[in-house]
Amino acid sequence: MKIAPRAGSSRGGSRQVCFARGEAAIAVAIVDRGAVGASPRQGPLIIEEFDATIVVPPDAMVHQDAIGCIVLEFQS
């Protein structure tokens, strides 16, 4: 079953986020879950949906798998 996003549910824009102690905060884009597809996207990124928020750090890639699950892959 697929749940349709509510109109206007994602705020979009960006948010200031600090990923490590002592480092300056950076502007991180906020996107709706529907904007994440099968092609990998590089973090940092904030993904919002109706019941969750996913923070993708700068050292990670994110994509949806064949059944629509969000997959984070961290670089070593």
DSSP file (Angstrom, degrees, kcal/mol; ACC not computed):
  #  RESIDUE AA STRUCTURE BP1 BP2  ACC     N-H-->O    O-->H-N    N-H-->O    O-->H-N    TCO  KAPPA ALPHA  PHI   PSI    X-CA   Y-CA   Z-CA
    1    1 A M              0   0    0      0, 0.0     2,-0.4     0, 0.0     0, 0.0   0.000 360.0 360.0 360.0 133.5    0.0    0.0    0.0
    2    2 A K        -     0   0    0      0, 0.0     2,-0.6     0, 0.0     0, 0.0  -0.878 360.0-144.8-105.4 134.2    1.3    3.4   -0.9
    3    3 A I        -     0   0    0     -2,-0.4     0, 0.0     0, 0.0     0, 0.0  -0.870  17.0-133.8-100.8 123.4    0.5    6.4    1.2
    4    4 A A        -     0   0    0     -2,-0.6     2,-0.1     1,-0.1     0, 0.0  -0.530  25.4-112.2 -75.1 137.7    0.1    9.7   -0.7
    5    5 A P        -     0   0    0      0, 0.0     2,-0.2     0, 0.0    -1,-0.1  -0.389  32.0-110.5 -67.9 147.1    1.9   12.7    0.7
    6    6 A R    >   -     0   0    0      1,-0.1     3,-2.0    -2,-0.1     4,-0.3  -0.553  40.0 -97.6 -75.4 141.7   -0.3   15.5    2.1
    7    7 A A  T 3  S+     0   0    0      1,-0.3    -1,-0.1    -2,-0.2     0, 0.0  -0.385 108.7   7.1 -59.9 131.2   -0.3   18.7    0.1
    8    8 A G  T 3  S+     0   0    0     -2,-0.1    -1,-0.3     1,-0.1    -2,-0.0   0.661  88.5 132.7  71.9  16.6    2.2   21.1    1.6
    9    9 A S    <   +     0   0    0     -3,-2.0     2,-0.4     2,-0.0    -2,-0.1   0.814  56.8  65.0 -73.0 -28.8    3.5   18.6    4.0
   10   10 A S        -     0   0    0     -4,-0.3    22,-0.1     1,-0.1    -2,-0.0  -0.787  66.5-156.3 -96.9 136.3    7.2   19.3    3.4
   11   11 A R        -     0   0    0     -2,-0.4    -1,-0.1     1,-0.2     3,-0.1   0.760  26.6-166.9 -79.3 -24.3    8.5   22.7    4.3
   12   12 A G        +     0   0    0      1,-0.1     2,-0.2    17,-0.0    -1,-0.2  -0.244  44.1  88.4  65.1-162.3   11.4   22.5    1.8
   13   13 A G  S    S-     0   0    0     17,-0.2    17,-2.6    16,-0.0     2,-0.3  -0.479  81.2 -71.0  76.9-143.6   14.1   25.1    2.1
   14   14 A S  E     -A   29   0A   0     15,-0.3     2,-0.3    -2,-0.2    15,-0.2  -0.941  29.7-149.0-148.1 167.5   17.1   24.4    4.4
   15   15 A R  E     -A   28   0A   0     13,-2.0    13,-2.6    -2,-0.3     2,-0.5  -0.991  27.9-112.6-140.0 144.2   18.1   24.1    8.0
   16   16 A Q  E     +A   27   0A   0     -2,-0.3     2,-0.4    11,-0.2    11,-0.2  -0.680  42.7 177.8 -79.6 125.3   21.4   24.8    9.8
   17   17 A V  E     -A   26   0A   0      9,-2.7     9,-2.9    -2,-0.5     2,-0.5  -0.991  23.5-153.3-134.2 138.0   22.9   21.6   11.0
   18   18 A C        -     0   0    0     -2,-0.4     7,-0.2     7,-0.3     3,-0.1  -0.955   9.2-176.1-108.9 124.9   26.2   20.8   12.8
   19   19 A F        +     0   0    0     -2,-0.5     2,-0.3     5,-0.3    -1,-0.1   0.562  67.2  31.8 -99.4 -10.0   27.5   17.3   12.2
   20   20 A A  S >  S-     0   0    0      4,-0.1     3,-2.1     3,-0.1    -1,-0.2  -0.997  89.3 -97.4-148.7 143.6   30.5   17.3   14.5
   21   21 A R  T 3  S+     0   0    0     -2,-0.3     3,-0.1     1,-0.3    -2,-0.0  -0.333 110.0  17.5 -58.3 132.8   31.4   19.0   17.8
   22   22 A G  T 3  S+     0   0    0      1,-0.3     2,-0.3    -2,-0.0    -1,-0.3   0.331 100.7 112.0  87.5  -7.8   33.4   22.1   17.2
   23   23 A E  S <  S-     0   0    0     -3,-2.1    -1,-0.3     1,-0.1    -3,-0.1  -0.694  72.5-105.3 -97.4 153.1   32.5   22.5   13.6
   24   24 A A        -     0   0    0     -2,-0.3    -5,-0.3     1,-0.1    -4,-0.1  -0.399  38.1-104.1 -72.4 150.6   30.3   25.2   12.2
   25   25 A A        -     0   0    0     -7,-0.2     2,-0.3    -2,-0.1    -7,-0.3  -0.454  36.5-154.6 -70.8 147.8   26.7   24.5   11.2
   26   26 A I  E     -A   17   0A   0     -9,-2.9    -9,-2.7    -2,-0.1     2,-0.4  -0.889  24.2-100.5-123.2 156.0   26.0   24.3    7.5
   27   27 A A  E     -A   16   0A   0     -2,-0.3     2,-0.5   -11,-0.2   -11,-0.2  -0.638  40.0-166.6 -76.3 125.8   22.9   24.8    5.5
   28   28 A V  E     -A   15   0A   0    -13,-2.6   -13,-2.0    -2,-0.4    17,-0.1  -0.963  20.3-119.4-119.0 128.2   21.3   21.4    4.7
   29   29 A A  E     -A   14   0A   0     -2,-0.5    17,-2.4    15,-0.4     2,-0.5  -0.346  19.1-144.2 -65.6 142.7   18.5   21.1    2.1
   30   30 A I  E     +b   46   0B   0    -17,-2.6     2,-0.3    15,-0.2    17,-0.2  -0.952  26.1 175.2-109.2 123.9   15.2   19.8    3.2
   31   31 A V  E     -b   47   0B   0     15,-3.0    17,-2.8    -2,-0.5     2,-0.2  -0.897  32.5-108.7-128.0 157.5   13.4   17.6    0.7
   32   32 A D  E >   -b   48   0B   0     -2,-0.3     3,-2.4    15,-0.2     4,-0.3  -0.534  35.1-113.4 -77.6 149.6   10.2   15.5    0.6
   33   33 A R  G >  S+     0   0    0     15,-1.9     3,-1.9     1,-0.3    16,-0.1   0.839 115.8  65.9 -53.2 -34.7   10.7   11.7    0.6
   34   34 A G  G 3  S+     0   0    0      1,-0.3    -1,-0.3     3,-0.0    15,-0.1   0.693  90.3  65.1 -62.6 -18.8    9.2   11.6   -2.9
   35   35 A A  G <  S+     0   0    0     -3,-2.4     2,-0.7     2,-0.1    -1,-0.3   0.574  85.2  84.4 -80.7  -9.1   12.3   13.6   -4.1
   36   36 A V    <   +     0   0    0     -3,-1.9    27,-0.1    -4,-0.3     2,-0.1  -0.855  61.9 164.0 -96.4 117.2   14.5   10.6   -3.3
   37   37 A G        -     0   0    0     -2,-0.7    27,-2.5     2,-0.4     4,-0.1  -0.232  54.8 -70.2-114.9-156.7   14.6    8.1   -6.1
   38   38 A A  S    S+     0   0    0     25,-0.2    28,-0.1    -2,-0.1    -2,-0.0   0.729 105.8  87.2 -75.2 -22.9   16.6    5.2   -7.3
   39   39 A S  S    S-     0   0    0      1,-0.1    -2,-0.4    24,-0.1    25,-0.1  -0.657  90.4-110.6 -79.3 129.5   19.6    7.4   -8.2
   40   40 A P        -     0   0    0      0, 0.0     2,-0.4     0, 0.0    23,-0.2  -0.282  29.5-157.3 -61.3 141.4   21.9    7.9   -5.2
   41   41 A R  E     -D   62   0C   0     21,-2.4    21,-2.3    -4,-0.1     2,-0.3  -0.965  16.2-124.1-118.3 137.8   22.0   11.5   -3.7
   42   42 A Q  E     -D   61   0C   0     -2,-0.4    19,-0.2    19,-0.2    17,-0.1  -0.600  41.1 -98.4 -80.6 137.9   25.0   12.7   -1.7
   43   43 A G  S    S+     0   0    0     17,-2.9     2,-0.1    14,-0.3    -1,-0.1  -0.333  83.2  90.5 -74.8 169.2   24.4   14.0    1.8
   44   44 A P        +     0   0    0      0, 0.0   -15,-0.4     0, 0.0     2,-0.3   0.406  69.7 133.0 -81.4 150.1   24.0   16.2    3.7
   45   45 A L  E     - C   0  56B   0     11,-1.9    11,-3.4   -17,-0.1     2,-0.5  -0.973  46.3-143.2-161.4 145.7   20.3   16.1    3.3
   46   46 A I  E     -bC  30  55B   0    -17,-2.4   -15,-3.0    -2,-0.3     2,-0.5  -0.984  18.2-161.6-116.6 122.7   17.2   16.1    5.4
   47   47 A I  E     -bC  31  54B   0      7,-3.1     7,-3.0    -2,-0.5     2,-0.4  -0.910   7.6-166.9-106.9 124.5   14.3   14.0    4.2
   48   48 A E  E     +bC  32  53B   0    -17,-2.8   -15,-1.9    -2,-0.5     2,-0.3  -0.886  13.4 162.2-112.2 143.1   10.8   14.7    5.6
   49   49 A E        -     0   0    0      3,-2.2     3,-0.5    -2,-0.4   -17,-0.0  -0.849  55.5 -81.5-143.3-178.1    7.7   12.6    5.3
   50   50 A F  S    S+     0   0    0     -2,-0.3     3,-0.1     1,-0.2    -2,-0.0   0.777 124.2  16.7 -62.7 -27.9    4.4   12.4    7.1
   51   51 A D  S    S+     0   0    0      1,-0.1     2,-0.3     0, 0.0    -1,-0.2   0.305 122.9  37.3-129.2  10.1    5.7   10.3   10.1
   52   52 A A        -     0   0    0     -3,-0.5    -3,-2.2     2,-0.0     2,-0.4  -0.996  51.9-147.3-158.6 158.5    9.5   10.6   10.0
   53   53 A T  E     -C   48   0B   0     -2,-0.3     2,-0.5    -5,-0.2    -5,-0.2  -1.000  17.1-161.0-129.1 130.6   12.5   12.8    9.4
   54   54 A I  E     -C   47   0B   0     -7,-3.0    -7,-3.1    -2,-0.4     2,-0.6  -0.956   3.8-155.8-115.8 125.1   15.8   11.2    8.1
   55   55 A V  E     -C   46   0B   0     -2,-0.5    -9,-0.2    -9,-0.2   -12,-0.1  -0.897   5.6-162.3-101.4 119.6   19.1   13.1    8.4
   56   56 A V  E     -C   45   0B   0    -11,-3.4   -11,-1.9    -2,-0.6     6,-0.1  -0.898  16.9-141.0-101.6 111.9   21.6   12.0    5.8
   57   57 A P    >   -     0   0    0      0, 0.0     3,-1.6     0, 0.0   -14,-0.3  -0.184  26.4-100.6 -70.8 167.1   25.1   13.1    7.0
   58   58 A P  T 3  S+     0   0    0      0, 0.0   -15,-0.2     0, 0.0    -2,-0.0   0.768 119.5  56.6 -59.2 -27.5   27.7   14.5    4.6
   59   59 A D  T 3  S+     0   0    0    -17,-0.1    16,-2.8    16,-0.0     2,-0.3   0.126  98.8  79.6 -93.4  22.5   29.6   11.2    4.4
   60   60 A A  E <   - E   0  74C   0     -3,-1.6   -17,-2.9    14,-0.2     2,-0.3  -0.907  61.0-148.2-130.2 156.3   26.6    9.2    3.2
   61   61 A M  E     -DE  42  73C   0     12,-2.7    12,-2.8    -2,-0.3     2,-0.4  -0.880  18.1-159.3-114.6 151.9   24.6    8.5    0.0
   62   62 A V  E     +DE  41  72C   0    -21,-2.3   -21,-2.4    -2,-0.3     2,-0.3  -0.990  20.1 147.4-136.1 144.0   20.8    7.9    0.0
   63   63 A H  E     - E   0  71C   0      8,-1.8     8,-3.4    -2,-0.4     2,-0.4  -0.962  43.3-103.2-158.3 170.2   18.4    6.3   -2.5
   64   64 A Q  E     - E   0  70C   0    -27,-2.5     6,-0.2    -2,-0.3     2,-0.0  -0.852  34.1-137.9 -99.6 140.2   15.2    4.2   -2.6
   65   65 A D    >   -     0   0    0      4,-2.4     3,-1.7    -2,-0.4    -1,-0.1  -0.162  41.2 -78.0 -84.1-173.1   15.5    0.5   -3.3
   66   66 A A  T 3  S+     0   0    0      1,-0.3    -1,-0.1     2,-0.1   -28,-0.0   0.728 131.8  43.7 -62.4 -24.6   13.2   -1.5   -5.6
   67   67 A I  T 3  S-     0   0    0      2,-0.1    -1,-0.3     0, 0.0    -3,-0.0   0.317 123.0 -98.4-105.5   9.2   10.4   -1.7   -3.0
   68   68 A G  S <  S+     0   0    0     -3,-1.7     2,-0.2     1,-0.3    -2,-0.1   0.518  72.3 144.6  93.6   5.6   10.6    2.0   -1.9
   69   69 A C        -     0   0    0      1,-0.1    -4,-2.4    -5,-0.0     2,-0.4  -0.534  53.8-116.1 -75.6 144.3   12.7    1.7    1.3
   70   70 A I  E     -E   64   0C   0     -6,-0.2     2,-0.5    -2,-0.2    -6,-0.2  -0.695  32.3-162.7 -80.1 128.6   15.2    4.4    2.0
   71   71 A V  E     -E   63   0C   0     -8,-3.4    -8,-1.8    -2,-0.4     2,-0.5  -0.965   5.9-162.2-118.9 124.5   18.8    3.1    1.9
   72   72 A L  E     -E   62   0C   0     -2,-0.5     2,-0.5   -10,-0.2   -10,-0.2  -0.896   4.8-168.6-102.4 132.6   21.7    5.0    3.4
   73   73 A E  E     -E   61   0C   0    -12,-2.8   -12,-2.7    -2,-0.5     2,-0.4  -0.984   9.7-150.4-123.4 121.3   25.2    4.0    2.3
   74   74 A F  E     -E   60   0C   0     -2,-0.5   -14,-0.2   -14,-0.2     2,-0.2  -0.734  12.5-129.5 -94.8 136.9   28.2    5.4    4.3
   75   75 A Q              0   0    0    -16,-2.8   -16,-0.0    -2,-0.4    -1,-0.0  -0.583 360.0 360.0 -80.3 144.0   31.5    6.0    2.7
   76   76 A S              0   0    0     -2,-0.2    -1,-0.1     0, 0.0    -2,-0.0   0.441 360.0 360.0-100.4 360.0   34.5    4.6    4.5
